[in-house]
């Protein structure tokens, strides 16, 4: 994504096929990283090569495979760690549902609280062009709700919230679990079987099925 002078590097890391995202203003070189884990030295090298200043580390949720690199990366760069206000993990700043953060002149983000996979799960909208969905929504799939703190009713409500967003938003998922690495909201609502129209009761039953 390079629209409006903002770029996104999608970095695949770890044995769980995680996606880590480096998002940066190509003019000011201010940057943020989403869900850093497994390969901090690689991230530091990229920052150095691109001469970027890492302002923020942002986590879509607090599961270990999405925050494993937080402390080392923060120590090396001075970047502040941001998580949803419901997260119990270590952080420097909380983000509430609907809160907006201006990282630089060209780079703005909006936080959308989307519980279901975990209580603190959130999606991150960048410049109204792309949405980073963590483990809430994958390409062709959705996050599981049978882990501690998971809740299918909450995930259903979170999907209803996503339906109200700009359908042309690019979807950047937290794992490489689908047929391609990037999609759009409208494509997912048209093709992703977990987003098929159903009642909340039907969805809860669906999520319980093996």
C-alpha positions in Angstrom: 0.0 0.0 0.0 1.6 3.3 -1.1 -1.4 5.6 -1.4 -1.1 9.0 0.2 2.6 8.7 0.8 2.2 5.7 3.2 3.9 2.4 2.6 3.3 -1.1 4.2 5.8 -3.9 4.4 4.2 -7.3 5.1 6.7 -9.5 6.8 6.0 -13.2 7.3 7.6 -14.6 10.4 7.7 -17.6 12.8 6.3 -21.2 12.7 2.7 -19.9 13.0 2.9 -18.0 9.7 2.5 -14.7 11.5 2.3 -11.5 9.5 4.2 -8.5 11.0 3.5 -5.1 9.4 5.8 -2.2 9.1 3.8 1.0 8.2 5.6 4.2 7.5 5.4 7.7 6.1 7.6 7.8 3.1 8.2 11.6 3.5 8.9 12.0 7.2 10.2 8.4 7.7 8.0 8.0 10.9 7.0 4.4 11.3 4.9 2.0 13.4 5.1 -1.8 13.5 2.1 -4.1 14.1 2.4 -7.3 16.1 6.2 -7.7 16.1 7.3 -11.3 17.0 10.0 -13.9 16.3 12.4 -11.9 14.2 13.3 -8.6 15.9 16.8 -8.4 14.4 15.3 -8.5 11.0 12.9 -5.7 11.8 15.7 -3.6 13.2 17.8 -4.1 10.1 14.9 -3.0 7.9 14.4 0.1 10.0 18.1 0.9 9.6 18.2 0.3 5.9 15.1 2.5 5.3 16.3 5.1 7.8 13.0 4.9 9.6 12.1 6.2 13.0 9.9 3.7 14.9 7.4 5.7 16.9 5.0 3.0 18.0 4.6 -0.7 18.5 0.9 -1.6 18.1 -0.6 -5.0 19.0 -3.9 -6.2 17.6 -4.1 -8.4 20.7 -1.9 -9.8 23.5 -1.4 -13.5 22.5 2.3 -14.4 22.7 2.8 -14.9 19.0 1.8 -11.3 18.4 3.8 -9.5 21.2 6.9 -11.7 21.6 9.1 -9.0 20.2 7.6 -6.0 22.0 10.1 -5.5 24.8 13.3 -6.0 22.8 12.1 -3.8 19.9 11.0 -1.1 22.3 14.3 -1.2 24.2 16.3 -0.9 21.0 14.2 1.9 19.4 12.4 3.7 22.2 9.1 3.1 20.5 6.0 3.2 22.7 3.8 0.1 23.0 0.1 0.5 22.3 -2.6 -2.0 23.1 -6.4 -1.9 23.6 -7.5 -0.6 26.9 -8.8 -4.0 27.9 -5.4 -5.7 27.5 -3.6 -6.8 30.7 -0.2 -7.1 28.9 2.6 -4.6 29.4 2.1 -1.4 27.4 2.9 2.3 27.4 -0.4 3.6 26.0 -3.9 2.3 25.7 -6.2 2.7 22.7 -10.0 3.0 23.1 -12.6 2.0 20.5 -12.8 4.7 17.8 -9.7 6.6 19.0 -7.5 8.3 16.4 -3.8 8.7 16.5 -1.8 11.0 14.1 1.6 9.4 13.8 2.8 12.0 11.2 1.6 14.5 8.7 0.7 11.8 6.3 0.0 8.8 8.6 -3.1 8.5 10.7 -4.6 5.5 12.3 -8.0 4.6 13.9 -8.5 1.8 16.5 -11.6 -0.4 16.3 -12.2 -2.7 19.3 -13.2 -6.1 17.9 -13.4 -8.6 20.7 -14.2 -12.3 20.1 -10.9 -14.0 19.5 -9.8 -12.3 22.7 -11.3 -9.6 24.9 -8.7 -7.0 23.9 -8.6 -7.7 20.2 -8.7 -4.7 17.9 -8.4 -3.8 14.3 -6.3 -0.9 13.1 -7.4 1.3 10.2 -4.6 3.2 8.4 -5.6 6.3 6.5 -9.0 4.8 5.6 -7.2 2.7 3.1 -6.2 -0.5 4.9 -7.4 -2.5 7.9 -5.1 -4.7 10.0 -7.3 -7.4 11.4 -5.0 -9.4 13.6 -6.7 -12.7 14.5 -10.2 -11.3 14.2 -10.4 -11.9 10.5 -8.2 -13.8 8.1 -8.5 -14.1 4.3 -11.1 -16.8 3.9 -11.3 -17.6 7.7 -11.8 -16.0 11.1 -10.1 -16.2 14.5 -11.0 -19.0 16.8 -13.1 -18.3 19.9 -12.3 -21.4 22.0 -9.2 -20.1 23.7 -9.4 -18.4 27.1 -11.2 -15.1 26.8 -12.7 -16.0 23.4 -16.4 -15.3 22.9 -18.4 -16.1 19.7 -21.2 -13.6 20.5 -18.6 -10.9 20.8 -17.0 -11.9 17.5 -20.4 -11.8 15.8 -20.9 -8.2 17.1 -17.4 -7.3 15.9 -18.2 -8.6 12.4 -21.3 -6.4 12.4 -19.0 -3.5 13.2 -16.7 -4.4 10.3 -19.8 -4.5 8.0 -20.3 -0.8 8.6 -16.8 0.2 7.5 -15.6 1.3 4.0 -15.9 -2.0 1.9 -12.9 -1.1 -0.2 -10.5 -1.2 2.8 -7.7 -3.6 2.1 -7.6 -6.4 4.6 -4.2 -7.2 6.1 -4.6 -10.4 8.3 -2.5 -11.5 11.3 -1.6 -14.9 9.7 -1.0 -16.3 6.3 -3.9 -18.8 6.5 -5.8 -18.0 3.3 -5.5 -18.3 -0.5 -3.7 -15.0 -0.7 -2.0 -12.6 1.6 -4.1 -9.5 1.2 -7.8 -9.0 0.4 -10.5 -6.4 0.8 -13.5 -6.2 3.1 -16.0 -6.4 0.3 -14.2 -9.5 -1.1 -14.3 -11.1 2.3 -17.9 -10.4 2.9 -18.7 -11.9 -0.5 -16.5 -15.0 -0.3 -15.5 -15.8 3.4 -17.8 -18.5 4.7 -17.4 -17.3 8.3 -18.9 -14.0 7.3 -22.0 -15.5 5.8 -25.2 -13.7 6.9 -26.7 -15.5 9.9 -28.2 -14.7 13.3 -26.1 -14.4 16.4 -27.5 -17.7 17.6 -26.7 -19.4 14.3 -23.1 -18.0 14.4 -22.5 -19.2 18.0 -23.6 -22.7 17.0 -21.5 -22.5 13.8 -18.4 -21.6 15.8 -18.9 -24.6 18.1 -19.0 -27.0 15.2 -15.7 -29.0 14.6 
